[in-house]
Amino acid sequence: MLANVHQATIKPVITAAVAKDTLVHTDEYSIYARLPAWGYRHKTVCHGRGEYARDEDGDGFCGMHVNSMEMGWTAPGGSMCQCAGCENR
């Protein structure tokens, strides 16, 4: 976890772990606003408007969401695997 949540503290974490030009999906939190300036493609969902997933291409699947990642923070080691349909180990 980060001691404080500011763009200056998340930038080195992101740049060390995520390749440039990666499409990063987040919620609308303003801390992520500079992702494009840092060299990343960026899509958001707006939890404030009740949006948690979006079917952008009309194929019936919500390709744009951050729920899997957020579930992983709430119950590490369990929820992500359950969501993906694999066994917990």
PyMOL commands that place a pseudoatom at each C-alpha (Angstrom):
pseudoatom trace, name=CA, resn=MET, resi=1, chain=A, elem=C, hetatm=0, pos=[0.000, 0.000, 0.000]
pseudoatom trace, name=CA, resn=LEU, resi=2, chain=A, elem=C, hetatm=0, pos=[1.042, 3.576, -0.610]
pseudoatom trace, name=CA, resn=ALA, resi=3, chain=A, elem=C, hetatm=0, pos=[1.619, 5.964, 2.271]
pseudoatom trace, name=CA, resn=ASN, resi=4, chain=A, elem=C, hetatm=0, pos=[-0.380, 8.606, 0.418]
pseudoatom trace, name=CA, resn=VAL, resi=5, chain=A, elem=C, hetatm=0, pos=[-2.412, 8.515, -2.745]
pseudoatom trace, name=CA, resn=HIS, resi=6, chain=A, elem=C, hetatm=0, pos=[-1.133, 11.226, -5.061]
pseudoatom trace, name=CA, resn=GLN, resi=7, chain=A, elem=C, hetatm=0, pos=[-0.068, 11.199, -8.702]
pseudoatom trace, name=CA, resn=ALA, resi=8, chain=A, elem=C, hetatm=0, pos=[3.541, 11.691, -7.594]
pseudoatom trace, name=CA, resn=THR, resi=9, chain=A, elem=C, hetatm=0, pos=[3.424, 8.513, -5.513]
pseudoatom trace, name=CA, resn=ILE, resi=10, chain=A, elem=C, hetatm=0, pos=[1.552, 6.293, -7.976]
pseudoatom trace, name=CA, resn=LYS, resi=11, chain=A, elem=C, hetatm=0, pos=[3.532, 7.275, -11.084]
pseudoatom trace, name=CA, resn=PRO, resi=12, chain=A, elem=C, hetatm=0, pos=[6.733, 5.364, -10.167]
pseudoatom trace, name=CA, resn=VAL, resi=13, chain=A, elem=C, hetatm=0, pos=[4.701, 2.311, -9.153]
pseudoatom trace, name=CA, resn=ILE, resi=14, chain=A, elem=C, hetatm=0, pos=[2.807, 2.321, -12.461]
pseudoatom trace, name=CA, resn=THR, resi=15, chain=A, elem=C, hetatm=0, pos=[5.815, 3.057, -14.677]
pseudoatom trace, name=CA, resn=ALA, resi=16, chain=A, elem=C, hetatm=0, pos=[7.817, 0.275, -13.016]
pseudoatom trace, name=CA, resn=ALA, resi=17, chain=A, elem=C, hetatm=0, pos=[5.093, -2.326, -13.510]
pseudoatom trace, name=CA, resn=VAL, resi=18, chain=A, elem=C, hetatm=0, pos=[3.131, -1.356, -16.633]
pseudoatom trace, name=CA, resn=ALA, resi=19, chain=A, elem=C, hetatm=0, pos=[4.504, -1.150, -20.187]
pseudoatom trace, name=CA, resn=LYS, resi=20, chain=A, elem=C, hetatm=0, pos=[3.994, 2.115, -22.071]
pseudoatom trace, name=CA, resn=ASP, resi=21, chain=A, elem=C, hetatm=0, pos=[0.985, 2.193, -24.423]
pseudoatom trace, name=CA, resn=THR, resi=22, chain=A, elem=C, hetatm=0, pos=[-0.873, -0.342, -22.240]
pseudoatom trace, name=CA, resn=LEU, resi=23, chain=A, elem=C, hetatm=0, pos=[-4.619, 0.227, -22.032]
pseudoatom trace, name=CA, resn=VAL, resi=24, chain=A, elem=C, hetatm=0, pos=[-5.309, 0.899, -18.348]
pseudoatom trace, name=CA, resn=HIS, resi=25, chain=A, elem=C, hetatm=0, pos=[-8.886, 0.583, -17.024]
pseudoatom trace, name=CA, resn=THR, resi=26, chain=A, elem=C, hetatm=0, pos=[-9.743, 2.536, -13.873]
pseudoatom trace, name=CA, resn=ASP, resi=27, chain=A, elem=C, hetatm=0, pos=[-12.619, 4.216, -12.126]
pseudoatom trace, name=CA, resn=GLU, resi=28, chain=A, elem=C, hetatm=0, pos=[-13.089, 7.976, -12.409]
pseudoatom trace, name=CA, resn=TYR, resi=29, chain=A, elem=C, hetatm=0, pos=[-10.803, 8.870, -9.492]
pseudoatom trace, name=CA, resn=SER, resi=30, chain=A, elem=C, hetatm=0, pos=[-8.798, 11.946, -10.567]
pseudoatom trace, name=CA, resn=ILE, resi=31, chain=A, elem=C, hetatm=0, pos=[-5.478, 10.435, -9.515]
pseudoatom trace, name=CA, resn=TYR, resi=32, chain=A, elem=C, hetatm=0, pos=[-5.494, 8.527, -12.834]
pseudoatom trace, name=CA, resn=ALA, resi=33, chain=A, elem=C, hetatm=0, pos=[-6.052, 11.604, -15.026]
pseudoatom trace, name=CA, resn=ARG, resi=34, chain=A, elem=C, hetatm=0, pos=[-2.405, 11.854, -16.091]
pseudoatom trace, name=CA, resn=LEU, resi=35, chain=A, elem=C, hetatm=0, pos=[-2.113, 8.289, -17.388]
pseudoatom trace, name=CA, resn=PRO, resi=36, chain=A, elem=C, hetatm=0, pos=[-2.292, 9.463, -21.036]
pseudoatom trace, name=CA, resn=ALA, resi=37, chain=A, elem=C, hetatm=0, pos=[0.425, 12.073, -20.390]
pseudoatom trace, name=CA, resn=TRP, resi=38, chain=A, elem=C, hetatm=0, pos=[2.586, 9.307, -18.903]
pseudoatom trace, name=CA, resn=GLY, resi=39, chain=A, elem=C, hetatm=0, pos=[2.240, 7.252, -22.092]
pseudoatom trace, name=CA, resn=TYR, resi=40, chain=A, elem=C, hetatm=0, pos=[-0.725, 4.972, -21.333]
pseudoatom trace, name=CA, resn=ARG, resi=41, chain=A, elem=C, hetatm=0, pos=[-4.087, 4.559, -23.013]
pseudoatom trace, name=CA, resn=HIS, resi=42, chain=A, elem=C, hetatm=0, pos=[-6.857, 5.051, -20.467]
pseudoatom trace, name=CA, resn=LYS, resi=43, chain=A, elem=C, hetatm=0, pos=[-10.528, 4.074, -20.159]
pseudoatom trace, name=CA, resn=THR, resi=44, chain=A, elem=C, hetatm=0, pos=[-12.745, 4.709, -17.164]
pseudoatom trace, name=CA, resn=VAL, resi=45, chain=A, elem=C, hetatm=0, pos=[-16.029, 3.669, -15.652]
pseudoatom trace, name=CA, resn=CYS, resi=46, chain=A, elem=C, hetatm=0, pos=[-17.886, 6.158, -13.457]
pseudoatom trace, name=CA, resn=HIS, resi=47, chain=A, elem=C, hetatm=0, pos=[-18.872, 4.600, -10.159]
pseudoatom trace, name=CA, resn=GLY, resi=48, chain=A, elem=C, hetatm=0, pos=[-20.367, 7.960, -9.149]
pseudoatom trace, name=CA, resn=ARG, resi=49, chain=A, elem=C, hetatm=0, pos=[-23.042, 7.502, -11.845]
pseudoatom trace, name=CA, resn=GLY, resi=50, chain=A, elem=C, hetatm=0, pos=[-23.618, 3.871, -10.914]
pseudoatom trace, name=CA, resn=GLU, resi=51, chain=A, elem=C, hetatm=0, pos=[-21.510, 2.589, -13.810]
pseudoatom trace, name=CA, resn=TYR, resi=52, chain=A, elem=C, hetatm=0, pos=[-19.404, -0.472, -13.009]
pseudoatom trace, name=CA, resn=ALA, resi=53, chain=A, elem=C, hetatm=0, pos=[-19.006, -2.042, -16.453]
pseudoatom trace, name=CA, resn=ARG, resi=54, chain=A, elem=C, hetatm=0, pos=[-19.520, -1.029, -20.076]
pseudoatom trace, name=CA, resn=ASP, resi=55, chain=A, elem=C, hetatm=0, pos=[-20.139, -2.936, -23.301]
pseudoatom trace, name=CA, resn=GLU, resi=56, chain=A, elem=C, hetatm=0, pos=[-18.355, -0.560, -25.679]
pseudoatom trace, name=CA, resn=ASP, resi=57, chain=A, elem=C, hetatm=0, pos=[-18.464, -2.702, -28.818]
pseudoatom trace, name=CA, resn=GLY, resi=58, chain=A, elem=C, hetatm=0, pos=[-22.033, -4.039, -28.485]
pseudoatom trace, name=CA, resn=ASP, resi=59, chain=A, elem=C, hetatm=0, pos=[-21.062, -7.725, -28.380]
pseudoatom trace, name=CA, resn=GLY, resi=60, chain=A, elem=C, hetatm=0, pos=[-22.977, -8.351, -25.130]
pseudoatom trace, name=CA, resn=PHE, resi=61, chain=A, elem=C, hetatm=0, pos=[-19.846, -8.603, -22.999]
pseudoatom trace, name=CA, resn=CYS, resi=62, chain=A, elem=C, hetatm=0, pos=[-18.712, -5.852, -20.671]
pseudoatom trace, name=CA, resn=GLY, resi=63, chain=A, elem=C, hetatm=0, pos=[-15.134, -5.477, -21.804]
pseudoatom trace, name=CA, resn=MET, resi=64, chain=A, elem=C, hetatm=0, pos=[-14.539, -2.291, -19.846]
pseudoatom trace, name=CA, resn=HIS, resi=65, chain=A, elem=C, hetatm=0, pos=[-14.700, -2.768, -16.076]
pseudoatom trace, name=CA, resn=VAL, resi=66, chain=A, elem=C, hetatm=0, pos=[-12.499, -2.647, -13.021]
pseudoatom trace, name=CA, resn=ASN, resi=67, chain=A, elem=C, hetatm=0, pos=[-14.517, -4.973, -10.793]
pseudoatom trace, name=CA, resn=SER, resi=68, chain=A, elem=C, hetatm=0, pos=[-12.116, -7.921, -11.040]
pseudoatom trace, name=CA, resn=MET, resi=69, chain=A, elem=C, hetatm=0, pos=[-9.243, -5.798, -9.787]
pseudoatom trace, name=CA, resn=GLU, resi=70, chain=A, elem=C, hetatm=0, pos=[-11.349, -4.229, -7.057]
pseudoatom trace, name=CA, resn=MET, resi=71, chain=A, elem=C, hetatm=0, pos=[-12.535, -7.661, -5.905]
pseudoatom trace, name=CA, resn=GLY, resi=72, chain=A, elem=C, hetatm=0, pos=[-8.918, -8.697, -5.634]
pseudoatom trace, name=CA, resn=TRP, resi=73, chain=A, elem=C, hetatm=0, pos=[-8.254, -5.886, -3.161]
pseudoatom trace, name=CA, resn=THR, resi=74, chain=A, elem=C, hetatm=0, pos=[-11.185, -6.875, -0.950]
pseudoatom trace, name=CA, resn=ALA, resi=75, chain=A, elem=C, hetatm=0, pos=[-10.241, -10.530, -0.521]
pseudoatom trace, name=CA, resn=PRO, resi=76, chain=A, elem=C, hetatm=0, pos=[-6.729, -11.302, -1.779]
pseudoatom trace, name=CA, resn=GLY, resi=77, chain=A, elem=C, hetatm=0, pos=[-6.201, -14.882, -2.795]
pseudoatom trace, name=CA, resn=GLY, resi=78, chain=A, elem=C, hetatm=0, pos=[-9.859, -15.746, -3.108]
pseudoatom trace, name=CA, resn=SER, resi=79, chain=A, elem=C, hetatm=0, pos=[-12.143, -13.448, -5.027]
pseudoatom trace, name=CA, resn=MET, resi=80, chain=A, elem=C, hetatm=0, pos=[-10.048, -13.056, -8.158]
pseudoatom trace, name=CA, resn=CYS, resi=81, chain=A, elem=C, hetatm=0, pos=[-9.819, -16.776, -8.600]
pseudoatom trace, name=CA, resn=GLN, resi=82, chain=A, elem=C, hetatm=0, pos=[-13.523, -17.310, -7.943]
pseudoatom trace, name=CA, resn=CYS, resi=83, chain=A, elem=C, hetatm=0, pos=[-14.403, -14.616, -10.469]
pseudoatom trace, name=CA, resn=ALA, resi=84, chain=A, elem=C, hetatm=0, pos=[-12.215, -16.257, -13.109]
pseudoatom trace, name=CA, resn=GLY, resi=85, chain=A, elem=C, hetatm=0, pos=[-13.740, -19.680, -12.430]
pseudoatom trace, name=CA, resn=CYS, resi=86, chain=A, elem=C, hetatm=0, pos=[-10.592, -21.410, -11.224]
pseudoatom trace, name=CA, resn=GLU, resi=87, chain=A, elem=C, hetatm=0, pos=[-9.986, -23.323, -8.007]
pseudoatom trace, name=CA, resn=ASN, resi=88, chain=A, elem=C, hetatm=0, pos=[-8.717, -21.555, -4.904]
pseudoatom trace, name=CA, resn=ARG, resi=89, chain=A, elem=C, hetatm=0, pos=[-5.305, -22.805, -3.928]
for i in range(1, 89): cmd.bond("trace and resi %d" % i, "trace and resi %d" % (i + 1))
show_as sticks, trace
zoom trace
